[in-house]
Amino acid sequence: MSQIIKFDRWYEPAKENRCIHLYLPDGYDQSEERYPVIYMFDGHNLFYDEDASFGKSWGLKNFLDQWPKKMIVVGMECSHTGNDRLKEYSPYRIYARMFGSITGIGDLTMQWIVNEVKPYIDSNYRTWSHREATAIGGSSMGGMMALYAILKYNHVFSKSACVSPAVGFAMRDFRKEVKLSNLNPDTRIFFSWGTHEWKKSDLPMTRNIMELESLVQEKGASTWLYHQQGGRHCEADWEIQIPTWMQFLWG
């Protein structure tokens, strides 16, 4: 039977603990097998409805329990105070009417993942630690971070699931980031967005994501675009996408 283990790790940028939601596959305790790993943002929203911010999770445990490829998932929880999640999950300074100006510390979050969380996981669990067996993913601001991670830390991550990424806040920065990136040819990046995420039109998000796809393809990455018909900005619709991006990243 698979397991979800929760434990805290110190997050130095906020001088607070952050809960890790760790998925171990069925048979982990009965074998010496090693497993690939995917690191995911908003770990509280991944597995159980009772942990999720809005009462509905991605249902990722249910999917993985029946998926033939066994892996470890490291779900990293964020702050739930005010706009701190936006700060932790933005690598850039961003602005929007709904929350004002945010000075992001997303690169500090990535340094925490790469230098603190990943070494701990690799030392305490049976992982394949090399980049070819290491992925990262997230939705919304977490999707934005997943894109930043694959660009800036491509020596660590070979695969990225950018689900409804909030790239519209920082397109200028991302254009520069892609230009500076040195992507390994085996890099895989999944982009998705829904037709009903915004009240007016999904055209701006469509343009942004298609532009970014083109830019990373020019750098040699393989990509997959998923435009979810009727898709909203919520965990229930992101759950529907799981089989598509898991197969693309790991197939």
N, C-alpha and C positions, 0 to 999 in steps of 0.2 A: 504494500500500500504506500502511496506517495505521502510525503509529509510537508507541512508548512511550519517552519520554525521562525519564531520572532525573537529578536535580540537587539540591543542598542549598540550603536557605535558613535563615538564622539565626533561631532562635526565642529571643527575648530573655527570656521568663519563666523558662526553664531554663538560659539562657546556653549553648545547644547548637545544633548544626545539626539540621534535620529534613529528611528526604528527601522530595522531591516526585516523584510518579509522574504524568507528563503524557501524556495520550492526544491525539494529533493525527490527524484523520481522513484517510482515503485521499484523495489529491489535494491535500493541503495545500501541498506544495512546488511544485505545478504550476499554482497559481492565485493570484489576489489576493482571493479570497473571505474574508469574515469569518464567524465562527461564534459561536453561543451557548455558554455555559460552565456546567458544573455542578461545584461544589466538593464534594469528598467526603472524609469522615474515614476513617481506617485505610487509607490509600492502598496499603499493601503487600498488602492482601487483595483488591484489585479485579481485577487483570488476569492474573497468572501464579501457578500453583500453587506454583512453587518459591520465590516471595516470601512466600506467605501464612503466617500464624502457625501454622496447624494443617494445612498441606499441601494445602488446597483453597481456591481463590479464588472470587470471584463469577463469573468468566468474562465480565466486562464487555466486554473487548476483542472476544471472539467475537460477542457480541450487537451491539455498535456497528458492527462491520465489515459486518454484513448489514442493519442498520436503515437505512431510507431517509433519515432526518434526520441530517445530519452535525453533529457538535458537538465541542467540546474538553472533556476531563475533567481536572480538577486533583485528583489524589489526594494527600492530605497525611498523611504517616506520623506516628505518635505515638512517645512513649518506650516502650521495652520493658523498663524497669527497675522491678521491684517493682510498687507501686501507682501509679506516676507517670501511667500512662494514665488511670486513674480521676480523678486530680487534674486533668489537662489537659482532660479531657472532661466535667467537671461544673462547671456555672456556680454551683452552690450547695454548701453544707456538707451532706454526706450521711453516713448511717451504715447499716451492715449487719453482721450477725454474722460473715460470711465475711471481711470486710476491716477492720472497725472503723470509726473516724471518719475522714472525708476532708474536708479543707478545699479545695474546688474552686477552680481558677483558670480555669474555662472562659470567663469573659468576657475574660480576658487573651488566651486562645487566639483568641477571635473578633476581638479588636482586631488581633491579628497577621494574621489572614486578611484582614480588611477594609482595614487600613492598610499592610500590608507585602506579603502574597502577591498579592492581587488587583491592586494597582497594578503590580506587577512583571509579572504575566501580561498585563495589558492593554497594557503598554508594549512587551513583547517578542514578543507573538504577536497574530495578527489575530483579535481578539475583537469581539463586540458587547458593550460594557461596561455598557449601561444595565440597570436592574433587571429589565425585562421579559424580558431574554435571559439572566438570571443565576439559577441555582438552587443549592441545597445539599442534601446528603443524607448518610445514614449509618445504621449499625445498632447496636443495643444502646446503649452510652454515646454512640456517634456519632449514633444516632437521637435520643437525648435532646438532644444539641447541635444537631442539625438543627432540632428544634422550637424550642429557645431562639433560634437564629439568625433564624428567620422571624418570631418575635415581637419580638425586641429590635432586629433590624437589617432590618426590613421595607423600609426605604428602599434597601437594597442587593440583597436577594433577593426574588423574587416567587414562588418555588416551593420546596417542601421535600419530600423523601422521608424520612419518619420510620419506618424499618424496625425492628420489634421494639424500640421506644424504651424505655429503662430509666427510665420516668417514675415508677415506683412509689417510687423513692428520694426524690422531691421533689414530690409532688402539691400540697402546701400552697404551695410556692414557685411552681409553675406556675399555680395558680389566680390568684395575685397578678400574675404576669407577664402572663397573658392580659388581666386586668382593666386593666392599665396600657398594654397594647399599642394601637397605632393602625394597624390593618391596612388596606392598600389593597384595594378590592373585587375586584381581579384576582388576589388571593393564592390559591394552590392548595397544599393540604397533604394528602399521602398518609400514612395510618397503616396499619401492618400488625402482625400478631402471629400466632403459631402455636398450634394446639391442644395441641401436645406440647412446648412450651418449658419447662414446669415439671413437676416430678415429681407434685405433688398435683393442681392444678387451674389452668386458665387464667382462672378467673372473676375474680380480682382485677385481672389485666391487662386483661381485657375491660371491666370497669367503669371502670378508669382511662382507657383510650383512648376509650371512648364518651363519658365525661364531658368530656374535653378536646375531642373533636370537636364536641360540642354548644356548648361555650364559644367555640371559634374561629368556628363558624358564626354565633353571635350577633354576633360582631364583623365578619361579612361575608365571611369566607373560604369558598371552595369546598373540599370535602373528599372523600376516597375512603377507605373502610374495606375492608381486605382481611384476612379471617380465614382463614388458611391451614390447611386440614384436614390433620392429620398433621404440620404444620410444626414444626420444631425450631429451637433457637437456634444456627444454624450457617450457614456460607457456602453450603453445598450447597442449602439450602432458600431462602435469600435470593436465590440466582441465579434460581430459578423465578419469583420475583416481578418481575424486572426489566421484562419487556414490559408488565406492568400499570401500574407506576408511571411508566415512561417515557411511555407513551401518555397517561396522565392528565395528567402535568405539561406535556407538550409537544404533545399532540394538538390 
